[in-house]
Each structure stands twice: as structure tokens, then as C-alpha cells.
């Protein structure tokens, strides 16, 4: 069971905790509850599609070529025309490919 499933299972049972869970809450206190919430918040953030940063590292016919997108979560770099991932292969961050395409078009229009 991964940490997200664990946190979800624990939080879903807190609405009517059994004796063991009640004891665990008393012993570990509010920090335990917030730790579970933080874990789930991390999952929600990871599943929310975000626009990656883009950068260019070369020129073609005197114009900067934007050919790299950067994962906003882990900073891993990928090639725009070759690495079309819906999720970052390294950290699992959901990538908004539509906004990436729009951002590339906007930067080309500015030049």
C-alpha cells in the first residue's frame, strides 16, 4: 500500500474510529492528523496539471528556439518536440500539455 492509500484509509476511518484508532489519535495527537492531510495534499498537488517552464538553448536564423520544457516539481528537463508526457517520468507531476503548446506559440509570436 502506498503512502497516499494509507493516508486516505486512515482519514476515511477517522469519522467513526475504532478503539485502536481512537487510542492512536490520543497518543499521536493532531500532528498525526495533519501528517495524513499533508500526504493527501501532496497527491492533490501532483495530480493538478501544471504548466512547465520552457527555455531555449540555441538559435535558428537569428531567433531563439524554445526546445526544452522543465518540470515545475522536480526541475527535470525534457525536449519539447520529443518528450510529450502527460506526467513527468521522474516525479509523476501532471503536466498541462495544452498550456505548454500555447506557451510555445505565445513565445514564438512575441519574436
N, C-alpha and C positions, 0 to 999 in steps of 0.2 A: 504494500500500500504506500503510495507516495505521500508527501507532506501535505498536499492540498486535500486529498481524500481524507487523510487523518484529521485535519483541522475541520473539515466540513462535517465529518461524522461526529466529532466531539461537540461542535457547536449545535448541531441539529438535535442532539440528545440533551442539551442543557435546558431546553424548555420544560422538560419533565425528567430531571436527573434521577438516576437510581442511587442507592446508598453509597456505592463506591464512587460515583461521580460527585456526589454531594461532598463526600469526605475530601476528594481531590481538590475541589474548588475551595474548601475551607483551608486546606493545607497550603495550596499554591496561590490562592487569592486572585485578585484582579489581574495581576501580571500574566497569569496563565491564560485568562480570557483574552487579554489584549494581544498576547503572543499568537493565539489562534486567529484572531481577526487580522493581524498584520500579515500572517501567512496567506490568508484568503485575499487580502487587498493586493498582495504581490501577484497573485494569479490573475486578478481582475485587470491590473495594470498591464500584465504581459499579454493578455487576450485583447486589449484595446488596441486597435490598429493605429499606428503612429507613422507619421511621415519621417522618413530618414533624411539625414543631411546629404547634400550632394556636393561634389567638388570636381574640379578639373585639374588634370596634371600635365596637360600638353596643349599645343596649339595646332590648328589646321587652317591654312590660308589666313593666318593672322588673327584667328578668333580662338578663344579658349574653348576647349572641348570638355564638357561635363560628362565624365565617363565613369564616375565612381559614386556609389551610394554607401552611406555609413549607418550602421545600426545605431539607433539612438540609445539603446540599452547597454550594449557591450562594446561599441566602438569598432566592431569588425567591418572591414571594407570589402565591397563586392563590386564587380563590373556591371554597369547598368544594362548593357545590351546582352549580357550572357548569364547573369545570375538573377533570374526572376523568381524569387522566393516569396511565398506568402508569409512565411515565418522565418526568422533568422535561424540558419542552421546551427549556429553556435549557442545562442541563449534562448531561443524559442519566442522572441518578441514578435508579435503580429505586425506585419509591415503593410502599410496602405499603399499598394502599388499604383492605384489610380492617382493619388496625390503625388506620387513620385513622378509619374508620367507628366502630370500637369506642371509640376515644379520644373521639370526639364524643359518643357515647352516655353514656360514663362522666362526662364533664363536665356533661352535662345532668342526670344522676341525682344529682350532688353538690349541685345547686342546690336 
